Amino acid sequence: MDEEKTREVEDVAQLPAYVLPSWAYQLCKWTTLVLLPLVAVAYPQLAAIWGWPLSDEVSQTASVAALVLGALVGVSQVGGAISMRKAA
């Protein structure tokens, strides 16, 4: 039993140390690559047709949010890659 726990600890130590948990990484990645650019492009176009307010502000906010989330996703990926190199 004690030997089995030691093996589990060693296995966990070999996993990369990402900044974000997997579910948060996937959510941020999807949001950054698909959802926010869609909002940044589609909302101003629809706002012009339907007379919705603040089209420039919504578009610019979505673009800035995509940039920030993209940086967070990138930092998480780099952190995981660095920890994998140290383990190798």
N, CA, C and O atoms as a GROMACS GRO file, in nm:
protein
  352
    1MET      N    1   0.083  -0.120   0.000
    1MET     CA    2   0.000   0.000   0.000
    1MET      C    3   0.087   0.125   0.000
    1MET      O    4   0.061   0.218  -0.076
    2ASP      N    5   0.189   0.127   0.083
    2ASP     CA    6   0.277   0.243   0.092
    2ASP      C    7   0.355   0.262  -0.038
    2ASP      O    8   0.378   0.374  -0.082
    3GLU      N    9   0.394   0.152  -0.098
    3GLU     CA   10   0.466   0.157  -0.225
    3GLU      C   11   0.376   0.210  -0.337
    3GLU      O   12   0.422   0.282  -0.426
    4GLU      N   13   0.248   0.175  -0.332
    4GLU     CA   14   0.152   0.222  -0.431
    4GLU      C   15   0.133   0.373  -0.420
    4GLU      O   16   0.126   0.442  -0.522
    5LYS      N   17   0.124   0.426  -0.300
    5LYS     CA   18   0.111   0.571  -0.279
    5LYS      C   19   0.234   0.644  -0.330
    5LYS      O   20   0.222   0.751  -0.388
    6THR      N   21   0.350   0.587  -0.308
    6THR     CA   22   0.474   0.648  -0.355
    6THR      C   23   0.473   0.658  -0.507
    6THR      O   24   0.513   0.760  -0.563
    7ARG      N   25   0.426   0.553  -0.575
    7ARG     CA   26   0.418   0.555  -0.720
    7ARG      C   27   0.319   0.661  -0.768
    7ARG      O   28   0.345   0.730  -0.866
    8GLU      N   29   0.206   0.675  -0.698
    8GLU     CA   30   0.108   0.776  -0.734
    8GLU      C   31   0.165   0.916  -0.720
    8GLU      O   32   0.143   1.001  -0.806
    9VAL      N   33   0.239   0.941  -0.614
    9VAL     CA   34   0.301   1.072  -0.592
    9VAL      C   35   0.402   1.101  -0.702
    9VAL      O   36   0.410   1.213  -0.751
   10GLU      N   37   0.479   1.001  -0.740
   10GLU     CA   38   0.577   1.019  -0.847
   10GLU      C   39   0.508   1.047  -0.980
   10GLU      O   40   0.555   1.130  -1.059
   11ASP      N   41   0.395   0.979  -1.006
   11ASP     CA   42   0.321   1.003  -1.129
   11ASP      C   43   0.266   1.145  -1.134
   11ASP      O   44   0.272   1.210  -1.238
   12VAL      N   45   0.213   1.193  -1.023
   12VAL     CA   46   0.160   1.329  -1.016
   12VAL      C   47   0.271   1.431  -1.033
   12VAL      O   48   0.250   1.534  -1.095
   13ALA      N   49   0.386   1.404  -0.978
   13ALA     CA   50   0.499   1.497  -0.990
   13ALA      C   51   0.544   1.512  -1.134
   13ALA      O   52   0.603   1.615  -1.169
   14GLN      N   53   0.517   1.414  -1.219
   14GLN     CA   54   0.558   1.422  -1.358
   14GLN      C   55   0.458   1.498  -1.445
   14GLN      O   56   0.490   1.531  -1.559
   15LEU      N   57   0.340   1.526  -1.394
   15LEU     CA   58   0.242   1.601  -1.471
   15LEU      C   59   0.284   1.747  -1.482
   15LEU      O   60   0.345   1.800  -1.390
   16PRO      N   61   0.252   1.812  -1.593
   16PRO     CA   62   0.288   1.953  -1.607
   16PRO      C   63   0.209   2.041  -1.511
   16PRO      O   64   0.093   2.012  -1.481
   17ALA      N   65   0.272   2.147  -1.462
   17ALA     CA   66   0.208   2.239  -1.368
   17ALA      C   67   0.150   2.356  -1.445
   17ALA      O   68   0.214   2.460  -1.459
   18TYR      N   69   0.030   2.340  -1.494
   18TYR     CA   70  -0.037   2.447  -1.567
   18TYR      C   71  -0.090   2.552  -1.470
   18TYR      O   72  -0.120   2.521  -1.355
   19VAL      N   73  -0.099   2.675  -1.518
   19VAL     CA   74  -0.151   2.784  -1.435
   19VAL      C   75  -0.301   2.764  -1.412
   19VAL      O   76  -0.352   2.790  -1.302
   20LEU      N   77  -0.371   2.719  -1.514
   20LEU     CA   78  -0.516   2.700  -1.506
   20LEU      C   79  -0.550   2.552  -1.499
   20LEU      O   80  -0.480   2.469  -1.558
   21PRO      N   81  -0.658   2.516  -1.428
   21PRO     CA   82  -0.706   2.379  -1.437
   21PRO      C   83  -0.755   2.350  -1.580
   21PRO      O   84  -0.784   2.444  -1.655
   22SER      N   85  -0.764   2.226  -1.617
   22SER     CA   86  -0.798   2.188  -1.754
   22SER      C   87  -0.931   2.247  -1.800
   22SER      O   88  -0.940   2.299  -1.911
   23TRP      N   89  -1.034   2.240  -1.716
   23TRP     CA   90  -1.164   2.292  -1.757
   23TRP      C   91  -1.160   2.442  -1.780
   23TRP      O   92  -1.223   2.492  -1.874
   24ALA      N   93  -1.086   2.516  -1.696
   24ALA     CA   94  -1.076   2.660  -1.712
   24ALA      C   95  -0.994   2.696  -1.837
   24ALA      O   96  -1.026   2.791  -1.908
   25TYR      N   97  -0.889   2.617  -1.862
   25TYR     CA   98  -0.807   2.638  -1.981
   25TYR      C   99  -0.893   2.620  -2.107
   25TYR      O  100  -0.888   2.704  -2.197
   26GLN      N  101  -0.970   2.512  -2.112
   26GLN     CA  102  -1.054   2.486  -2.230
   26GLN      C  103  -1.160   2.595  -2.247
   26GLN      O  104  -1.188   2.637  -2.359
   27LEU      N  105  -1.220   2.639  -2.138
   27LEU     CA  106  -1.320   2.744  -2.144
   27LEU      C  107  -1.260   2.875  -2.195
   27LEU      O  108  -1.316   2.939  -2.283
   28CYS      N  109  -1.146   2.914  -2.139
   28CYS     CA  110  -1.079   3.037  -2.183
   28CYS      C  111  -1.036   3.027  -2.328
   28CYS      O  112  -1.049   3.123  -2.404
   29LYS      N  113  -0.984   2.911  -2.367
   29LYS     CA  114  -0.938   2.892  -2.504
   29LYS      C  115  -1.054   2.905  -2.602
   29LYS      O  116  -1.043   2.976  -2.703
   30TRP      N  117  -1.166   2.839  -2.574
   30TRP     CA  118  -1.282   2.846  -2.662
   30TRP      C  119  -1.338   2.989  -2.668
   30TRP      O  120  -1.371   3.039  -2.775
   31THR      N  121  -1.346   3.051  -2.553
   31THR     CA  122  -1.398   3.187  -2.547
   31THR      C  123  -1.309   3.283  -2.625
   31THR      O  124  -1.358   3.370  -2.696
   32THR      N  125  -1.177   3.267  -2.610
   32THR     CA  126  -1.082   3.355  -2.676
   32THR      C  127  -1.079   3.334  -2.827
   32THR      O  128  -1.071   3.431  -2.902
   33LEU      N  129  -1.086   3.211  -2.871
   33LEU     CA  130  -1.072   3.182  -3.013
   33LEU      C  131  -1.202   3.196  -3.092
   33LEU      O  132  -1.198   3.222  -3.212
   34VAL      N  133  -1.316   3.178  -3.027
   34VAL     CA  134  -1.442   3.176  -3.101
   34VAL      C  135  -1.540   3.284  -3.054
   34VAL      O  136  -1.582   3.369  -3.133
   35LEU      N  137  -1.576   3.280  -2.928
   35LEU     CA  138  -1.686   3.362  -2.880
   35LEU      C  139  -1.658   3.513  -2.885
   35LEU      O  140  -1.737   3.589  -2.941
   36LEU      N  141  -1.547   3.556  -2.827
   36LEU     CA  142  -1.520   3.700  -2.823
   36LEU      C  143  -1.494   3.762  -2.960
   36LEU      O  144  -1.544   3.871  -2.986
   37PRO      N  145  -1.419   3.696  -3.049
   37PRO     CA  146  -1.407   3.753  -3.184
   37PRO      C  147  -1.541   3.760  -3.257
   37PRO      O  148  -1.567   3.853  -3.333
   38LEU      N  149  -1.627   3.660  -3.234
   38LEU     CA  150  -1.760   3.663  -3.294
   38LEU      C  151  -1.838   3.785  -3.246
   38LEU      O  152  -1.901   3.855  -3.325
   39VAL      N  153  -1.835   3.810  -3.116
   39VAL     CA  154  -1.905   3.926  -3.060
   39VAL      C  155  -1.846   4.056  -3.115
   39VAL      O  156  -1.919   4.148  -3.150
   40ALA      N  157  -1.712   4.062  -3.122
   40ALA     CA  158  -1.645   4.183  -3.169
   40ALA      C  159  -1.682   4.218  -3.312
   40ALA      O  160  -1.685   4.336  -3.349
   41VAL      N  161  -1.709   4.118  -3.393
   41VAL     CA  162  -1.742   4.143  -3.534
   41VAL      C  163  -1.893   4.151  -3.555
   41VAL      O  164  -1.941   4.240  -3.625
   42ALA      N  165  -1.967   4.060  -3.496
   42ALA     CA  166  -2.110   4.051  -3.525
   42ALA      C  167  -2.192   4.162  -3.460
   42ALA      O  168  -2.285   4.214  -3.522
   43TYR      N  169  -2.160   4.199  -3.336
   43TYR     CA  170  -2.243   4.298  -3.267
   43TYR      C  171  -2.249   4.432  -3.340
   43TYR      O  172  -2.358   4.486  -3.358
   44PRO      N  173  -2.136   4.489  -3.384
   44PRO     CA  174  -2.146   4.617  -3.456
   44PRO      C  175  -2.228   4.607  -3.585
   44PRO      O  176  -2.300   4.700  -3.621
   45GLN      N  177  -2.218   4.494  -3.653
   45GLN     CA  178  -2.295   4.477  -3.776
   45GLN      C  179  -2.444   4.469  -3.745
   45GLN      O  180  -2.526   4.532  -3.812
   46LEU      N  181  -2.479   4.390  -3.644
   46LEU     CA  182  -2.619   4.379  -3.605
   46LEU      C  183  -2.671   4.509  -3.544
   46LEU      O  184  -2.787   4.545  -3.562
   47ALA      N  185  -2.584   4.580  -3.472
   47ALA     CA  186  -2.625   4.707  -3.412
   47ALA      C  187  -2.658   4.810  -3.519
   47ALA      O  188  -2.750   4.890  -3.501
   48ALA      N  189  -2.585   4.808  -3.629
   48ALA     CA  190  -2.615   4.900  -3.739
   48ALA      C  191  -2.750   4.870  -3.802
   48ALA      O  192  -2.822   4.961  -3.843
   49ILE      N  193  -2.784   4.743  -3.811
   49ILE     CA  194  -2.912   4.703  -3.872
   49ILE      C  195  -3.029   4.731  -3.778
   49ILE      O  196  -3.131   4.785  -3.819
   50TRP      N  197  -3.013   4.693  -3.650
   50TRP     CA  198  -3.124   4.697  -3.556
   50TRP      C  199  -3.124   4.819  -3.465
   50TRP      O  200  -3.216   4.836  -3.385
   51GLY      N  201  -3.025   4.903  -3.476
   51GLY     CA  202  -3.021   5.024  -3.394
   51GLY      C  203  -2.984   5.000  -3.249
   51GLY      O  204  -3.025   5.076  -3.161
   52TRP      N  205  -2.906   4.895  -3.223
   52TRP     CA  206  -2.862   4.865  -3.087
   52TRP      C  207  -2.757   4.967  -3.044
   52TRP      O  208  -2.682   5.019  -3.127
   53PRO      N  209  -2.752   4.997  -2.915
   53PRO     CA  210  -2.658   5.100  -2.867
   53PRO      C  211  -2.516   5.046  -2.845
   53PRO      O  212  -2.494   4.926  -2.837
   54LEU      N  213  -2.423   5.138  -2.836
   54LEU     CA  214  -2.285   5.114  -2.793
   54LEU      C  215  -2.211   5.009  -2.876
   54LEU      O  216  -2.138   4.926  -2.820
   55SER      N  217  -2.227   5.012  -3.006
   55SER     CA  218  -2.165   4.908  -3.088
   55SER      C  219  -2.012   4.914  -3.082
   55SER      O  220  -1.948   4.810  -3.073
   56ASP      N  221  -1.954   5.033  -3.088
   56ASP     CA  222  -1.808   5.044  -3.080
   56ASP      C  223  -1.755   4.998  -2.945
   56ASP      O  224  -1.654   4.928  -2.937
   57GLU      N  225  -1.824   5.038  -2.839
   57GLU     CA  226  -1.779   5.001  -2.705
   57GLU      C  227  -1.784   4.850  -2.683
   57GLU      O  228  -1.691   4.793  -2.625
   58VAL      N  229  -1.890   4.786  -2.728
   58VAL     CA  230  -1.903   4.641  -2.712
   58VAL      C  231  -1.794   4.571  -2.793
   58VAL      O  232  -1.731   4.477  -2.744
   59SER      N  233  -1.772   4.615  -2.915
   59SER     CA  234  -1.670   4.554  -3.001
   59SER      C  235  -1.531   4.569  -2.942
   59SER      O  236  -1.454   4.472  -2.938
   60GLN      N  237  -1.497   4.687  -2.896
   60GLN     CA  238  -1.365   4.710  -2.838
   60GLN      C  239  -1.346   4.634  -2.708
   60GLN      O  240  -1.238   4.581  -2.681
   61THR      N  241  -1.450   4.627  -2.626
   61THR     CA  242  -1.442   4.551  -2.500
   61THR      C  243  -1.421   4.403  -2.528
   61THR      O  244  -1.341   4.338  -2.460
   62ALA      N  245  -1.492   4.349  -2.626
   62ALA     CA  246  -1.474   4.208  -2.661
   62ALA      C  247  -1.332   4.182  -2.712
   62ALA      O  248  -1.273   4.078  -2.682
   63SER      N  249  -1.278   4.275  -2.788
   63SER     CA  250  -1.141   4.259  -2.839
   63SER      C  251  -1.038   4.262  -2.727
   63SER      O  252  -0.945   4.181  -2.726
   64VAL      N  253  -1.054   4.353  -2.633
   64VAL     CA  254  -0.961   4.361  -2.520
   64VAL      C  255  -0.973   4.237  -2.432
   64VAL      O  256  -0.872   4.182  -2.387
   65ALA      N  257  -1.095   4.191  -2.408
   65ALA     CA  258  -1.115   4.070  -2.328
   65ALA      C  259  -1.051   3.948  -2.396
   65ALA      O  260  -0.992   3.864  -2.328
   66ALA      N  261  -1.061   3.940  -2.528
   66ALA     CA  262  -0.997   3.830  -2.602
   66ALA      C  263  -0.846   3.837  -2.587
   66ALA      O  264  -0.781   3.734  -2.572
   67LEU      N  265  -0.791   3.956  -2.591
   67LEU     CA  266  -0.647   3.972  -2.574
   67LEU      C  267  -0.602   3.928  -2.435
   67LEU      O  268  -0.502   3.857  -2.423
   68VAL      N  269  -0.674   3.969  -2.332
   68VAL     CA  270  -0.638   3.933  -2.195
   68VAL      C  271  -0.650   3.782  -2.173
   68VAL      O  272  -0.560   3.719  -2.118
   69LEU      N  273  -0.760   3.724  -2.217
   69LEU     CA  274  -0.778   3.579  -2.202
   69LEU      C  275  -0.675   3.502  -2.285
   69LEU      O  276  -0.626   3.397  -2.242
   70GLY      N  277  -0.643   3.553  -2.402
   70GLY     CA  278  -0.541   3.489  -2.485
   70GLY      C  279  -0.406   3.487  -2.416
   70GLY      O  280  -0.333   3.388  -2.423
   71ALA      N  281  -0.372   3.597  -2.349
   71ALA     CA  282  -0.247   3.602  -2.274
   71ALA      C  283  -0.248   3.502  -2.159
   71ALA      O  284  -0.148   3.435  -2.134
   72LEU      N  285  -0.360   3.490  -2.090
   72LEU     CA  286  -0.372   3.395  -1.980
   72LEU      C  287  -0.359   3.251  -2.030
   72LEU      O  288  -0.293   3.169  -1.966
   73VAL      N  289  -0.422   3.220  -2.142
   73VAL     CA  290  -0.411   3.087  -2.201
   73VAL      C  291  -0.267   3.060  -2.242
   73VAL      O  292  -0.215   2.950  -2.219
   74GLY      N  293  -0.202   3.158  -2.301
   74GLY     CA  294  -0.063   3.142  -2.341
   74GLY      C  295   0.030   3.120  -2.224
   74GLY      O  296   0.120   3.036  -2.230
   75VAL      N  297   0.010   3.195  -2.116
   75VAL     CA  298   0.093   3.179  -1.996
   75VAL      C  299   0.074   3.040  -1.938
   75VAL      O  300   0.170   2.977  -1.894
   76SER      N  301  -0.049   2.992  -1.936
   76SER     CA  302  -0.075   2.858  -1.883
   76SER      C  303  -0.006   2.752  -1.968
   76SER      O  304   0.054   2.659  -1.914
   77GLN      N  305  -0.012   2.768  -2.099
   77GLN     CA  306   0.051   2.670  -2.188
   77GLN      C  307   0.203   2.672  -2.173
   77GLN      O  308   0.266   2.566  -2.169
   78VAL      N  309   0.262   2.790  -2.164
   78VAL     CA  310   0.407   2.800  -2.146
   78VAL      C  311   0.449   2.742  -2.011
   78VAL      O  312   0.550   2.672  -2.002
   79GLY      N  313   0.371   2.771  -1.906
   79GLY     CA  314   0.402   2.716  -1.774
   79GLY      C  315   0.401   2.564  -1.774
   79GLY      O  316   0.486   2.502  -1.711
   80GLY      N  317   0.306   2.505  -1.844
   80GLY     CA  318   0.300   2.360  -1.853
   80GLY      C  319   0.416   2.303  -1.932
   80GLY      O  320   0.472   2.200  -1.895
   81ALA      N  321   0.454   2.370  -2.040
   81ALA     CA  322   0.567   2.324  -2.121
   81ALA      C  323   0.698   2.332  -2.043
   81ALA      O  324   0.781   2.242  -2.054
   82ILE      N  325   0.716   2.438  -1.966
   82ILE     CA  326   0.838   2.454  -1.887
   82ILE      C  327   0.845   2.345  -1.781
   82ILE      O  328   0.951   2.286  -1.761
   83SER      N  329   0.733   2.318  -1.714
   83SER     CA  330   0.736   2.216  -1.609
   83SER      C  331   0.760   2.077  -1.668
   83SER      O  332   0.820   1.992  -1.602
   84MET      N  333   0.714   2.053  -1.791
   84MET     CA  334   0.740   1.924  -1.855
   84MET      C  335   0.888   1.909  -1.890
   84MET      O  336   0.944   1.800  -1.878
   85ARG      N  337   0.951   2.018  -1.932
   85ARG     CA  338   1.094   2.012  -1.964
   85ARG      C  339   1.177   1.986  -1.839
   85ARG      O  340   1.275   1.911  -1.844
   86LYS      N  341   1.139   2.047  -1.728
   86LYS     CA  342   1.212   2.025  -1.603
   86LYS      C  343   1.199   1.880  -1.557
   86LYS      O  344   1.292   1.824  -1.500
   87ALA      N  345   1.081   1.820  -1.583
   87ALA     CA  346   1.058   1.682  -1.539
   87ALA      C  347   1.135   1.583  -1.627
   87ALA      O  348   1.166   1.472  -1.584
   88ALA      N  349   1.164   1.623  -1.750
   88ALA     CA  350   1.233   1.530  -1.842
   88ALA      C  351   1.379   1.521  -1.820
   88ALA      O  352   1.448   1.447  -1.890
   0.00000   0.00000   0.00000
